[in-house]
């Protein structure tokens, strides 16, 4: 009897391990699918930060170089080299910011052109202006139609009454 219980426990343990492995593999597949990077548009904040950082580095590099060239006290050629590096990095940042802005602008224009191809905008037609004579004629036509409809309905009612009497 004890051997039978041990066998059942062992088979239950192996089945539990198999289920755990299956769940773990499914969860890892879901996690890997969820973690795949999606191509997202960079927020405008990146462009602004890049622009501001580039301007700040240009300003700092200019001040460092200017202090060395003016011969101010405490300025050394090491500061001049650092200032030149800041100028180069700042100019690079501004170039990248301008390039990014142009790419975004081109992408928006392309998207707008693509959208316009899919759903062309029809020109808006202004309503036709009617003269007083045209309005009077239209009103007369409406009155005639109403009179005809009333006459037709009266005729139909008379026909229905005649059929009912027969």
The 8 nearest C-alpha neighbors of each residue, nearest first, counted from 0:
[[1, 3, 2, 4, 5, 6, 7, 8],
 [2, 0, 4, 3, 5, 6, 7, 8],
 [1, 3, 5, 0, 4, 6, 7, 8],
 [2, 4, 0, 6, 1, 5, 7, 8],
 [5, 3, 1, 7, 6, 2, 8, 0],
 [4, 6, 8, 2, 7, 3, 9, 1],
 [5, 7, 9, 3, 4, 8, 10, 2],
 [8, 6, 4, 10, 5, 9, 11, 3],
 [7, 9, 11, 5, 6, 10, 12, 4],
 [10, 8, 12, 6, 11, 7, 5, 13],
 [9, 11, 7, 13, 12, 8, 6, 14],
 [12, 10, 8, 14, 9, 13, 7, 15],
 [13, 11, 9, 15, 10, 14, 8, 16],
 [12, 14, 16, 10, 15, 11, 9, 17],
 [13, 15, 17, 11, 16, 12, 10, 18],
 [14, 16, 12, 18, 13, 17, 11, 19],
 [17, 15, 19, 13, 14, 18, 20, 12],
 [16, 18, 14, 20, 19, 15, 21, 13],
 [19, 17, 21, 15, 20, 16, 22, 14],
 [18, 20, 16, 22, 17, 21, 23, 15],
 [21, 19, 23, 17, 18, 22, 24, 16],
 [20, 22, 18, 24, 23, 19, 25, 17],
 [23, 21, 25, 19, 24, 20, 26, 18],
 [22, 24, 20, 26, 21, 25, 19, 27],
 [23, 25, 27, 21, 26, 22, 20, 28],
 [26, 24, 22, 28, 23, 27, 21, 29],
 [27, 25, 29, 23, 28, 24, 22, 30],
 [26, 28, 30, 24, 29, 25, 31, 23],
 [29, 27, 25, 31, 26, 30, 32, 24],
 [30, 28, 32, 26, 27, 31, 33, 25],
 [29, 31, 27, 33, 32, 28, 34, 26],
 [30, 32, 34, 28, 33, 29, 27, 35],
 [33, 31, 29, 30, 34, 35, 28, 27],
 [34, 32, 30, 31, 35, 29, 36, 28],
 [33, 35, 31, 32, 30, 36, 29, 37],
 [36, 34, 32, 33, 37, 31, 30, 38],
 [37, 35, 34, 38, 33, 39, 32, 31],
 [36, 38, 39, 35, 34, 33, 40, 32],
 [37, 39, 36, 40, 41, 35, 34, 42],
 [40, 38, 37, 41, 36, 42, 35, 43],
 [39, 41, 42, 38, 43, 103, 37, 45],
 [42, 40, 39, 43, 45, 44, 46, 38],
 [41, 43, 44, 45, 40, 46, 39, 47],
 [42, 44, 46, 45, 47, 41, 48, 40],
 [43, 45, 47, 42, 46, 48, 41, 49],
 [46, 44, 48, 43, 47, 42, 49, 41],
 [45, 47, 49, 43, 44, 48, 96, 50],
 [48, 46, 44, 50, 49, 45, 51, 43],
 [49, 47, 51, 45, 50, 46, 52, 44],
 [48, 50, 46, 52, 47, 51, 45, 96],
 [49, 51, 47, 53, 48, 52, 93, 96],
 [52, 50, 48, 54, 53, 49, 55, 47],
 [53, 51, 55, 49, 54, 50, 48, 56],
 [52, 54, 89, 92, 50, 56, 93, 51],
 [53, 55, 57, 51, 56, 52, 58, 89],
 [56, 54, 52, 58, 57, 53, 51, 59],
 [57, 55, 89, 59, 53, 85, 58, 54],
 [58, 56, 86, 89, 54, 60, 55, 59],
 [57, 59, 55, 61, 56, 60, 54, 62],
 [60, 58, 56, 62, 61, 57, 55, 63],
 [82, 59, 61, 85, 86, 57, 63, 62],
 [62, 60, 58, 64, 59, 63, 65, 57],
 [61, 63, 65, 59, 60, 64, 66, 58],
 [64, 62, 82, 60, 66, 61, 65, 78],
 [63, 65, 79, 61, 67, 82, 62, 66],
 [64, 66, 62, 68, 67, 63, 61, 69],
 [67, 65, 69, 63, 64, 68, 71, 62],
 [66, 68, 70, 74, 64, 65, 69, 79],
 [67, 69, 65, 70, 66, 64, 71, 79],
 [70, 68, 66, 67, 71, 65, 64, 74],
 [71, 69, 67, 68, 66, 72, 74, 75],
 [72, 70, 66, 69, 74, 67, 73, 68],
 [71, 73, 74, 70, 66, 75, 67, 69],
 [74, 72, 71, 75, 70, 67, 66, 78],
 [75, 73, 67, 72, 71, 66, 78, 70],
 [74, 76, 77, 78, 67, 73, 79, 70],
 [75, 77, 79, 78, 80, 67, 74, 81],
 [78, 76, 80, 75, 79, 81, 74, 82],
 [79, 77, 81, 76, 80, 75, 63, 82],
 [78, 80, 64, 76, 82, 77, 81, 63],
 [79, 81, 83, 77, 82, 78, 76, 84],
 [82, 80, 78, 84, 79, 83, 85, 77],
 [60, 81, 83, 63, 79, 85, 64, 80],
 [82, 84, 86, 80, 85, 81, 60, 79],
 [85, 83, 81, 87, 82, 86, 88, 80],
 [86, 84, 60, 82, 88, 56, 83, 87],
 [85, 87, 57, 60, 83, 89, 84, 88],
 [86, 88, 84, 90, 85, 89, 91, 83],
 [87, 89, 91, 85, 90, 86, 84, 92],
 [90, 88, 53, 56, 57, 92, 86, 91],
 [89, 91, 93, 87, 92, 88, 86, 94],
 [92, 90, 94, 88, 89, 93, 87, 95],
 [93, 91, 53, 89, 95, 94, 90, 96],
 [92, 94, 96, 90, 53, 91, 95, 50],
 [93, 95, 91, 97, 92, 96, 98, 90],
 [94, 96, 98, 92, 93, 97, 99, 91],
 [97, 95, 93, 99, 94, 98, 46, 50],
 [96, 98, 100, 94, 99, 95, 93, 101],
 [97, 99, 95, 101, 100, 96, 94, 102],
 [100, 98, 102, 96, 101, 97, 95, 103],
 [99, 101, 97, 103, 98, 102, 104, 96],
 [100, 102, 104, 98, 99, 103, 105, 97],
 [103, 101, 99, 105, 104, 100, 106, 98],
 [104, 102, 106, 100, 105, 101, 107, 99],
 [103, 105, 101, 107, 102, 106, 100, 108],
 [104, 106, 108, 102, 103, 107, 109, 101],
 [107, 105, 103, 109, 108, 104, 102, 110],
 [106, 108, 110, 104, 109, 105, 111, 103],
 [107, 109, 111, 105, 106, 110, 112, 104],
 [110, 108, 112, 106, 111, 107, 113, 105],
 [111, 109, 113, 107, 112, 108, 114, 106],
 [110, 112, 114, 108, 109, 113, 115, 107],
 [111, 113, 115, 109, 114, 110, 108, 116],
 [114, 112, 110, 116, 115, 111, 109, 117],
 [115, 113, 111, 117, 116, 112, 110, 118],
 [114, 116, 119, 112, 118, 117, 113, 111],
 [117, 115, 113, 114, 119, 118, 112, 111],
 [118, 116, 114, 115, 119, 113, 112, 120],
 [117, 119, 115, 116, 114, 120, 113, 121],
 [120, 118, 115, 116, 117, 121, 114, 122],
 [119, 121, 118, 122, 115, 123, 116, 117],
 [120, 122, 119, 123, 124, 118, 115, 116],
 [123, 121, 124, 120, 119, 125, 126, 118],
 [124, 122, 121, 125, 120, 126, 127, 119],
 [125, 123, 122, 126, 127, 121, 128, 120],
 [124, 126, 127, 123, 128, 122, 129, 121],
 [127, 125, 128, 124, 129, 123, 122, 130],
 [126, 128, 125, 129, 124, 130, 133, 134],
 [129, 127, 126, 130, 125, 133, 131, 134],
 [130, 128, 133, 127, 134, 131, 132, 126],
 [129, 131, 133, 132, 134, 128, 135, 127],
 [130, 132, 134, 133, 135, 129, 136, 128],
 [131, 133, 135, 130, 134, 136, 129, 137],
 [134, 132, 136, 130, 135, 131, 129, 137],
 [133, 135, 137, 131, 132, 136, 138, 130],
 [134, 136, 138, 132, 137, 133, 139, 131],
 [135, 137, 139, 133, 134, 138, 132, 140],
 [138, 136, 134, 140, 139, 135, 133, 141],
 [139, 137, 135, 141, 136, 140, 134, 142],
 [138, 140, 136, 142, 137, 141, 135, 143],
 [141, 139, 137, 143, 142, 138, 144, 136],
 [140, 142, 138, 144, 139, 143, 145, 137],
 [141, 143, 139, 145, 140, 144, 138, 146],
 [144, 142, 140, 146, 141, 145, 139, 147],
 [145, 143, 147, 141, 146, 142, 148, 140],
 [144, 146, 148, 142, 147, 143, 149, 141],
 [145, 147, 143, 149, 144, 148, 150, 142],
 [148, 146, 150, 144, 149, 145, 151, 143],
 [149, 147, 151, 145, 150, 146, 152, 144],
 [148, 150, 146, 152, 147, 151, 145, 153],
 [149, 151, 147, 153, 148, 152, 146, 154],
 [152, 150, 148, 154, 153, 149, 147, 155],
 [151, 153, 155, 149, 154, 150, 148, 156],
 [154, 152, 150, 156, 151, 155, 149, 157],
 [155, 153, 151, 157, 152, 156, 150, 158],
 [156, 154, 152, 158, 157, 153, 159, 151],
 [155, 157, 159, 153, 158, 154, 152, 160],
 [158, 156, 160, 154, 159, 155, 161, 153],
 [159, 157, 155, 161, 156, 160, 162, 154],
 [158, 160, 156, 162, 157, 161, 155, 163],
 [161, 159, 163, 157, 162, 158, 156, 164],
 [162, 160, 158, 164, 163, 159, 157, 165],
 [163, 161, 159, 165, 160, 164, 158, 157],
 [162, 164, 160, 161, 165, 159, 158, 157],
 [165, 163, 161, 162, 160, 159, 158, 157],
 [164, 162, 163, 161, 160, 159, 158, 157]]
